[in-house]
Amino acid sequence: MEGKILFRKYETERLLGEGTFGRVYKARSVETGETVAIKVINKEQVNKLSMEKQIKREISAMSLVKHPNIVELKEVMASKTRIYLVMEYLGGGDLYTKILQQGKLNENRARKYFHQLTRAVDFCHSRGVCHRDLKLENILLHSNEETLKLCDFGLATLPGQEQGKADGLLYTPCGAFAYMAPEIARGDKYDGKKADIWSCGVILYTLVAGYPPFQDENRRRMLWKIRIAEYEFPSWFSQEIKQLIGKILVPVPWERITMEGIIESTWFRRHEYEHDHNAIESSSSSSSNSGEEGLPCFSPVSFNAFDFILSMASGLDLSGLFEAQRGKLGATFASKCSTMEVAKAVESMAERLKFVVRGGKELKRLVLVGGKVGRKGRLVVGVSVFEVAPEVNVVEFSRWAGDSVEYMKLMEEEVRPAMEGVAWKWQGDWGPGRGSSVGSGTCSRICFCREDISPLPKKINCQNQHQKKQQPSSARLVKQQGKAARCAPKYNRVEYKD
């Protein structure tokens, strides 16, 4: 298959490896010249072994987890006989081959790899994905051998899949025997996250020792050793790594250390290897000494009242109206308070949460830098204040760096309650959802008109949800098509037709 052009997009170069379902080729993008790895799966072989669900699971899982230490699935293509998974190419081989050829690693090198592995696994768990097949063969290295990436999600569980009826535990035994958790080896139902943590402990031991903790020529004796966690530490292991592995390789799953405990352990935090978002943090730090220098640009810093009304309506994304390149996640509210009052509320919240505050001279742009390192580095949040009227400001929070789940949790549990004193209306509160109220017999609806330049939305009362409302002919109504206005009970709002 070498030298073949696939779908006029990729040219295959050489065979990288071969598995049960197909082969993996090194290839090059015809358009950009980018080097990729293409996994070619034989449909007939998949159907013969009844492994359709496994292939679908792998594609779904890789689409859910986007992380610097997880191999990226770039594209999925298919023909009548084959499926093509276009993935990120790494030229450093796998960790198993590295240990086999070079032997054990020193603790500093092992720590760098283990940092990246645990960040990737913890990120998967935060998205409801359990890998269930963690082993050295499924950890690939970049050509510089500094960066590792997790691959092969064929046995991964997706959110809500393969769950027990009542306890939410998994019941399908899977994974490599040497990395298998004791509860899986016993045939018990198990927590996928706890099983992944056990496998991480086996990987860490193997990196530093050069061989796995559980090995025996007799398979039954090896299984017994896994069940009771019978292993010995080599003489060159430090006391700190012994303590950490001892807390991971615990046969009772509910007594096993959590991922948060691993990250907070002494050995893990020694010479902490933070590889995410350092540039963002240094940029934020420099901004504190140079006013607004170093802060990302916001343009424009103000917008008209009509844009403001549309932006605050439920279902409309404010960020697309006045930003070009920023995080997709944001939270916005209107405030009748001054910029100084808003800034004080933000600074008070940041101090309580132990966030570092950076800001410009006019306090219209603030940057909050989290003190704790999360799944994808420190959480960095931008805060901007836009003036839309002499007595009305719009305040927007947006994620600049860090994990999106941690950001959404921060917004819901901390920011919204802390901003109650200065927030007038949050985005979406003028429509269905938060703050919407429907009385008996009448319901409030929002009417948006081009000629209405007031920052406050007009309200109309609907006696009947299917009754049409006659609007001024000079008003240019937005949303939908046609000229009649109707009430849509399903969405609890008025829709207009041009």
Residue pairs with C-beta under 8 A, 6 or more apart in sequence:
1 12
1 15
1 23
1 25
1 40
2 12
2 13
2 14
2 15
2 25
3 11
3 12
3 13
4 11
4 12
5 11
5 30
6 12
6 27
6 38
6 77
6 84
7 77
7 84
8 30
9 29
9 30
9 31
9 77
10 27
10 28
10 29
10 30
10 36
10 38
10 86
11 27
11 28
11 30
12 25
12 26
12 27
12 38
13 25
13 26
13 27
13 28
14 25
14 26
15 23
15 24
15 25
15 26
16 23
16 24
16 25
16 26
16 37
17 23
17 24
18 24
20 45
20 49
21 41
21 42
21 45
21 46
21 49
21 51
21 55
22 39
22 40
22 41
22 42
22 45
22 82
23 39
23 40
24 37
24 38
24 39
24 40
25 37
25 38
25 40
26 35
26 36
26 37
26 89
27 35
27 36
27 37
27 38
27 86
28 34
28 35
28 36
29 35
29 36
35 89
36 74
36 86
36 87
36 88
36 89
37 86
37 87
37 88
37 89
37 90
38 84
38 85
38 86
38 87
39 84
39 85
39 87
40 82
40 83
40 84
41 55
41 82
41 83
41 84
41 85
42 81
42 82
43 80
43 81
43 82
43 83
44 81
46 52
46 55
46 83
54 154
54 155
55 83
55 154
57 153
57 154
57 155
57 156
57 157
57 158
57 161
58 85
58 152
58 153
58 154
58 156
59 73
59 76
59 85
60 158
61 129
61 153
61 156
61 158
62 70
62 71
62 72
62 73
62 87
62 153
63 73
64 127
64 128
64 129
64 158
64 159
65 123
65 124
65 127
65 129
65 153
66 72
67 119
67 120
67 123
67 124
67 376
68 147
68 275
68 276
68 376
69 116
69 117
69 119
69 120
69 123
69 147
69 148
69 149
69 150
70 120
70 123
70 124
70 149
70 150
70 151
71 87
71 88
71 90
71 140
71 149
71 150
71 151
72 87
72 88
73 85
73 86
73 87
74 86
74 87
74 88
75 85
75 86
76 83
76 84
76 85
76 86
77 83
77 84
77 86
78 84
87 151
88 149
90 140
90 141
90 142
90 143
90 149
91 142
91 143
92 98
92 140
92 141
92 142
92 143
92 144
92 145
93 140
93 141
94 136
94 137
94 138
94 139
94 140
94 141
95 113
95 136
95 137
95 139
95 140
95 141
95 148
95 203
95 207
96 135
96 136
96 137
96 139
98 141
98 145
99 105
99 136
99 206
99 207
99 210
103 210
104 207
104 208
104 209
104 210
105 113
105 207
105 208
106 208
107 208
107 238
107 241
107 267
108 271
110 204
110 207
110 208
111 267
111 268
111 270
111 271
111 273
112 146
112 273
113 139
113 148
113 207
114 200
114 203
114 204
114 207
114 268
115 268
115 272
115 273
115 275
116 147
116 148
116 273
116 275
117 139
117 148
117 150
117 200
117 203
118 200
118 259
118 262
118 263
118 268
119 276
119 375
119 376
120 149
120 150
121 131
121 134
121 150
121 196
121 197
121 200
121 259
122 259
122 263
122 375
123 375
123 376
123 403
124 130
124 131
124 150
124 156
124 196
125 193
125 196
125 259
126 375
126 403
126 405
127 159
127 405
128 158
128 159
128 160
129 153
129 156
129 157
129 158
129 159
130 156
130 157
130 170
130 192
130 193
130 195
130 196
131 138
131 150
131 153
131 155
131 156
131 196
131 199
132 155
132 156
132 157
132 170
132 174
132 175
132 192
132 195
132 196
133 152
133 154
133 155
133 156
133 174
133 175
133 176
134 150
134 175
134 179
134 196
134 199
134 200
134 203
135 175
135 176
135 178
135 179
135 199
135 203
136 203
136 206
137 176
138 150
138 151
138 152
139 148
139 149
139 150
139 151
139 203
140 148
140 149
140 150
140 151
141 147
141 148
141 149
142 148
142 149
147 275
155 174
155 175
157 170
157 192
162 170
162 171
162 172
163 169
163 170
164 170
164 171
164 189
167 189
169 189
169 190
169 191
170 189
170 190
170 191
170 192
170 195
171 189
171 190
173 180
173 184
173 187
174 184
175 184
175 195
175 199
177 219
177 222
177 223
178 202
178 212
178 214
178 215
178 222
179 198
179 199
179 202
179 203
179 212
180 195
180 199
180 226
181 190
181 194
181 195
181 198
181 199
181 253
182 198
182 226
182 227
182 228
182 229
182 251
182 253
183 189
183 190
183 194
183 195
183 253
184 190
184 195
185 223
185 226
185 227
186 227
190 253
191 253
193 259
194 253
194 254
194 256
195 253
197 248
197 256
197 257
197 258
197 259
197 262
198 248
198 249
198 253
198 256
200 248
200 262
201 245
201 248
201 249
202 212
202 213
202 214
202 249
204 241
204 244
204 245
204 248
205 212
205 213
205 231
205 245
205 249
206 212
206 213
208 234
208 236
208 237
208 241
209 234
209 237
213 231
213 249
214 222
214 225
214 226
214 230
214 231
215 222
216 222
216 225
224 230
225 231
227 251
228 251
229 249
229 250
229 251
231 249
233 242
233 245
237 245
238 267
240 265
240 266
240 267
240 270
241 267
243 265
243 266
243 267
244 257
244 262
244 265
244 266
244 267
244 268
247 256
247 257
247 261
247 265
248 256
248 257
248 262
250 256
250 257
257 265
262 268
263 269
263 373
272 373
274 373
274 377
275 377
276 376
276 377
276 378
276 401
277 376
277 377
277 378
277 380
277 401
277 402
278 377
280 380
280 400
280 401
281 369
281 378
281 380
281 401
283 294
283 295
284 294
284 295
284 356
284 358
284 367
284 369
284 380
285 358
285 369
286 293
286 294
287 293
287 294
287 295
287 358
287 359
287 360
287 367
288 358
288 359
291 360
291 361
292 360
292 361
292 365
295 358
295 360
295 365
295 367
296 326
296 382
296 400
298 322
298 323
298 365
298 384
299 322
299 323
299 324
300 322
301 364
301 384
301 386
301 387
302 386
302 387
302 388
303 311
303 321
303 322
303 386
303 388
304 388
304 453
305 388
305 389
305 453
305 454
305 455
306 448
306 450
306 452
306 453
307 321
307 322
308 334
308 388
308 392
308 394
308 455
309 448
309 452
309 455
309 457
310 316
310 321
310 448
310 478
311 318
311 321
311 332
311 394
311 427
312 318
312 332
312 334
312 394
312 425
312 427
312 428
312 429
312 430
312 457
313 428
313 430
313 431
313 446
313 448
313 457
314 427
314 428
314 429
314 430
314 431
314 432
314 433
314 436
314 493
315 428
315 431
317 330
318 330
318 332
318 394
318 396
318 427
319 326
319 328
319 330
319 332
319 396
319 398
322 386
323 398
326 382
326 398
326 400
327 382
327 398
327 399
327 400
329 398
329 399
329 404
329 407
329 408
330 396
330 397
330 398
330 399
331 396
331 397
331 398
331 411
331 415
331 416
331 426
331 427
332 394
332 395
332 396
332 397
332 426
332 427
333 394
333 395
333 419
333 423
333 424
333 425
333 426
333 427
334 388
334 392
334 393
334 394
334 395
334 423
334 424
334 425
334 455
335 342
335 392
335 393
335 394
335 395
335 422
335 423
335 424
336 391
336 392
336 393
336 424
337 345
337 393
337 422
338 393
339 362
339 363
339 364
339 385
339 387
339 393
340 363
341 422
342 363
342 385
342 393
342 395
342 422
343 359
343 363
343 366
343 385
345 418
345 419
345 421
345 422
346 357
346 366
346 368
346 383
346 419
347 357
347 366
348 418
349 355
349 414
349 415
349 418
349 419
350 356
350 357
350 368
351 357
352 418
353 370
353 410
353 414
354 371
354 372
355 368
355 369
355 370
355 371
355 381
356 368
356 369
356 371
357 366
357 367
357 368
357 369
358 366
358 367
358 368
358 369
359 365
359 366
359 367
360 366
363 385
364 384
364 385
364 386
365 382
365 383
365 384
365 385
366 382
366 383
366 384
367 380
367 381
367 382
367 383
367 400
368 380
368 381
368 382
368 383
369 378
369 379
369 380
370 378
370 379
370 380
370 381
370 402
371 378
372 378
374 402
374 403
374 406
375 403
375 405
375 406
376 401
376 402
376 403
377 401
377 402
378 401
378 402
379 399
379 401
379 402
379 403
379 406
379 407
379 410
380 399
380 400
380 401
380 402
381 397
381 398
381 399
381 400
381 402
381 407
381 410
382 397
382 398
382 399
382 400
383 395
383 396
383 397
384 395
384 396
384 398
385 393
385 394
385 395
386 393
386 394
386 395
386 396
387 393
387 394
388 394
388 455
389 455
392 424
392 455
395 419
395 422
395 423
397 411
397 415
399 407
416 423
416 426
425 435
426 434
426 435
428 434
428 435
429 435
429 436
430 436
430 446
430 457
431 446
431 492
431 493
432 491
432 492
432 493
436 444
436 492
437 444
438 444
438 492
441 463
442 461
442 462
442 463
443 461
443 462
443 465
443 487
443 492
444 459
444 461
445 459
445 460
445 461
445 462
445 487
445 493
445 494
446 457
446 458
446 459
446 493
446 494
447 457
447 458
447 459
447 460
447 471
447 477
447 494
448 457
448 458
448 477
448 478
448 479
449 458
449 471
449 472
449 475
449 476
449 477
450 475
450 476
450 477
450 478
451 474
451 475
451 476
452 458
452 475
460 469
460 494
462 469
462 487
462 494
464 487
465 487
465 489
466 486
466 487
466 489
467 487
468 484
468 485
468 486
469 485
469 487
469 494
470 485
471 477
471 485
471 496
477 485
477 496
477 497
477 498
478 496
479 495
479 496
480 495
480 496
480 497
480 498
481 497
481 498
482 496
482 497
482 498
483 497
483 498
484 496
484 497
485 494
485 495
485 496
485 497
486 494
486 495
486 497
487 493
487 494
487 495
488 494
488 495
